[in-house]
Amino acid sequence: MKSIVCIKRVPDTEARIRVARDGAGIDPAGVKYVMNPYDEFALEEAIRLKEAAGEGSVTVLSVGSGETSEILRTALAMGADEAVLLSSTESTDGLGIARALADEIRGREFDLVLCGKQAVDDDDMAVPSMLGELLGLPCVTVVVALAIDGRRAVAHREIEGGHEVVEFDLPAVVGAQKGLNEPRYPSLKGIMAAKKKPLEVKEVRLAEPKLRIASLEEPPGRAEGEIIGEGTEAVPELVRRLRERALI
């Protein structure tokens, strides 16, 4: 089983995000960056498929600046065999990212392309589907279970009110959802081994973006609370306000 996993460097979901002075991005000062959490599920699934088959390879790809090599090393420490950084300026244009990834993937031999269903920073949820279209392959997203038998695969997709079962042929593109597996932590042995694994850096020029962020604004602050009374004497007024103001 030869898998290619597309991953992205994103701000930690626990980081405090501030809008940059130009209003068109975030202030990176003090922000920790990590592998996109949904991509962790994709990577873990690729590693498990390789382990189950007893042979194969896992290649991780990412488009981004030089700092992205840090998360690629994390992927290698988790169990990926090789990594490729498509070095470029940061972009919020999903189509440009998908095209860069597709151009790199076309020249490789693979059975499966795995991605997280979406990135937690922009939440576009578009790159996996775009990859499938650009590569001319079946694409199944929001996958919470995956079984492969030869060149045939069965995936369970999470949909509103239940699961959808999809059968498709390989090669294909799969977008991983939380629940597909439990990602492993890099072991000390894996971290040491990652230093010797290949990490190739290729300069790429992204196409003119079709999407740009015009501006960002922080959400408005919460209004101050109001004490309307104490004990049981406050209940009638509380009920009135819930009914008339909150429409409860």
N, C-alpha and C positions, 0 to 999 in steps of 0.2 A: 504494500500500500504506500503510494507516494502522495503525500499531502503538501499543499502550500497553504500557509496561514497568513492572512493579512491582518496586521495589528497597527494600533495607533497610540501615540503618546498623548495623554490627556491630563488635565489637572486632577489631583486627588479629590474625590467627592467630599472629603471632610475638610478641604482647604477653604479658607475664607477668601472669596473672590471680590476683587475691587475693579471698577472700571478704570481703564487707563485715562490719562489726561486728554488724549485726543478723542476719546469717546467712541473709538472704533474697535476696541479690543479690551483685553483684560490686562491689569498690571501684574507682571510675572513676579514681582518682588515678594519673596517669602512663600511662594506657591510651590508645593511639592508636585512633581509630575510622575505619573505611573502608567502602566499598561492599561488600556481601556478594559474595564472589568468584563464586558461581554466577550472581548477578544480572548480573555483568559479561558473561558469555556470552550472556545473554538480550538485553542492551542492544546488544551487538555484532551479534547476528543481526538485530535490528530495523533497525539502521543499514544493514547490508549489503542487506537486502531493499528498503529505500527506494532505495539507490544503484542496485541492479540494475534496479528498475522505472523509475528516472529521475524519479519523482514520489512524493508521499505525505508522511507526517509521522511523527515519533516523539515520543510524549508519555511522560514518566516520572512515576510516582506513588510517594509514600512516606507512611507513617503514622509519626509520631514527634514528638519535641520540636523546638524551634527549631534545635538543633545539626544536625539532619538536612539542613538547607538546604545544608550544605557538600558533602555527597555528591551532592545534586541539581545543584549547580553543576559538579561533576566530570562528571556525566552529560551536561550541556549542552555542556561542553568537548569531550567525546568525539564529539558529533555529534547529540544529541537536540535537538529543536526547541523544546520547552517543558516546564516542570516544574510539578507541583502538590504542595505539602506539605499533607497532612491533619494539621494540628497537633493533638496530643493528648498526654496523659500516656503514658509508656512502658508497654507491656503485653506479657505473655508468652502471652496468650490468642490462639491462631491464629484461632479462629472470629471473635472480635471484630475482629481486623485484616482478615480476609477480608470481613466484612460492610461495614466502612467503605470498603474498596477497591471492592467490588461496587456500593455505592450511588453512588460517584463515576463508575464506568465506565458504568453504565446510561444516564447522560445524555449520553454521547459517541458519536460515529460512529467505528467501528473495524472492522478486518478481523481483527486478531490481538492477543491479550493474551499477553505473555511474562513469565515469572518465572524465577528460579533454581529448581532442583528442591527446594532447601531452604536455610535460613539456617544458617551455621556456628556461631552462638551457641547456639541451642536444638535444632537438628537435628530439628524436628518433621516436616518434609517433608509438611505438610498444607495449607498455604495455596493452592497451585495447584489441587489437587483440590476444595477448598472453593469457590474462585472459580468453577470450572466448574459445580459444582452450583448455586450461588447465582444464576449468570447463565443457567443452562439451556443451556450450551454443551458441545460435545465437549471433553474434556481429555486431553492426552497428556503424560506426564511422563518424566523421565530421557531426554530426547531428545539424541542425539549427531549426528543429521543431519536436515536439513529441506529439502524441496523443495516449491515452490508453483507451481501452474499454474492461473491463473485463480482459480476459487473452490474448487479442489481441492488438497489438501495430502497429502504422503507424509512420514512421520517414521519414523526408525529409533530404537527404544528400546533402551537397554542393559539386558539381563536376565541372570540367572545362566546362564553357558555360551553366550551368543550375543547376537544382536540380534533384536528383534521389529519387523516392518514393519507400520505402521498407516496406513491411508488414512482421511481425514476431510474434511468440508466446513468452509469458513470461514463465519462467524467461529468462533474456537476459542481455547482456552487451552493454552499450551505451557509445560512446565517444562524448562529447559535444564540439561544435564549437561556436565561438563568434557569437552572433545573436540569440542564442537559447532563451535567456531571458536577463533581466537586474538584475544582482546580487544586493541584498539588503546590506545595511550597518548594522553592529551590533548596536542595540539600547542600551541605558543605562540599560533598564529593561533586555534585553537579556544578556548583559555583567554580570549583577549581578546574573541572573539565571544560567549562565554558570558555576559559581563557585560551584554550588551544583549538577551539572550533573556529571555522572560517566565518568572518564577517566582512563581506564585500561592500564597498561603497561605490555607487555609480551616480554620477552627476546627471540629473534630468532637468529638462525645461518643461514646466507645465504649460498647457495651452492657456490662452487668454481666458480668464475666469468668466463664467456666465452668471456667477452669483457673488455679490460682495456685501459685507456688513456695512450698512449706512451709519448706524449708531447703536450704542448700548446705553441703557439707563438702569440704575439700581432701583429695586422695588421701593415704593413709598414706605416710610416707617409706620409702625402701628400707632394708632391713637392711644392716648393715655386712658387708663381704666378709670371707672367712676364707682365710688361706693354709694349705694342708694339707701343703705340702712343696715341694721343689724338684727339678727334673730328672726323670729316669726313675723315681726312687724314689717319687715322688708318684702315679704312674699307677695302681697297684693301688687305693689309697685313693680316688682320684678316680673310678675305674670303679665301686667299691662304692657310693659316695655317689650317683652318677648312677642306679645301678640301684635302690637301696633308698629314696632320698629323692625323687629326681625321677621315678622310675618309667620311666626310659628304657632 
